[in-house]
Amino acid sequence: MYGGSLDQANAALRAYVQEHGDRPWTAEELAELARLRARWTAAARGAGSGVGIRQVSGPVSGAAVVTAA
């Protein structure tokens, strides 16, 4: 279900967050964001890219998600 190209997953995540902008996230949008982040995480782990995946404490804004991704 997940996996695939790290570049593709990264591009999809970045595009979604940029398209969303600074408005508040709905529950549906957060679910889609979580799906995209899971896809990116799976791709990063499968790519053997050495990408460090770490948990972030506290709330995360859209800009922070793009930066972290």
C-alpha positions as a printed Julia matrix, in Angstrom:
69×3 Matrix{Float64}:
   0.0    0.0    0.0
   2.74   2.42   0.96
   6.29   2.76  -0.27
   7.42   3.78  -3.68
   9.68   6.6   -4.66
  10.91   8.88  -1.89
  10.97  11.79  -4.34
   7.37  11.16  -5.39
   6.17  10.85  -1.8
   8.05  14.0   -0.81
   6.63  15.96  -3.75
   3.08  14.85  -2.94
   3.44  15.82   0.72
   4.94  19.21  -0.09
   2.32  19.99  -2.73
  -0.54  19.1   -0.39
   0.77  21.31   2.41
   1.53  24.22   0.07
  -1.9   23.97  -1.53
  -3.51  23.97   1.9
  -1.91  27.24   2.96
  -2.25  28.78   6.4
  -5.93  28.09   7.01
  -7.01  25.69   9.79
  -6.94  21.98   8.99
 -10.18  19.99   8.96
 -10.32  16.41  10.27
 -10.53  15.13   6.69
  -7.49  17.16   5.64
  -5.52  15.94   8.66
  -6.38  12.36   7.72
  -5.05  12.94   4.2
  -1.94  14.61   5.62
  -1.37  11.59   7.87
  -1.75   9.26   4.87
   0.79  11.26   2.86
   3.21  11.38   5.79
   2.9    7.61   6.24
   3.64   7.14   2.54
   6.71   9.4    2.83
   7.9    7.57   5.96
   7.53   4.18   4.28
   9.38   5.42   1.21
  12.17   6.93   3.32
  12.62   3.7    5.27
  12.49   1.59   2.12
  14.91   3.76   0.2
  17.76   3.19   2.62
  18.32   6.89   2.15
  19.61   7.52   5.64
  16.85  10.08   6.1
  16.46  10.68   9.81
  12.85  10.25  10.91
  12.15  11.7   14.31
   9.08  12.52  16.35
   8.3   16.18  16.9
   6.78  17.26  20.19
   4.01  19.83  20.27
   1.89  21.24  17.47
   3.33  21.43  13.98
   2.34  24.08  11.46
   2.11  23.43   7.74
   5.4   25.17   7.07
   7.13  22.97   9.64
   5.77  19.84   7.96
   7.19  20.93   4.62
  10.54  21.75   6.2
  10.68  18.44   8.03
   9.72  16.5    4.94
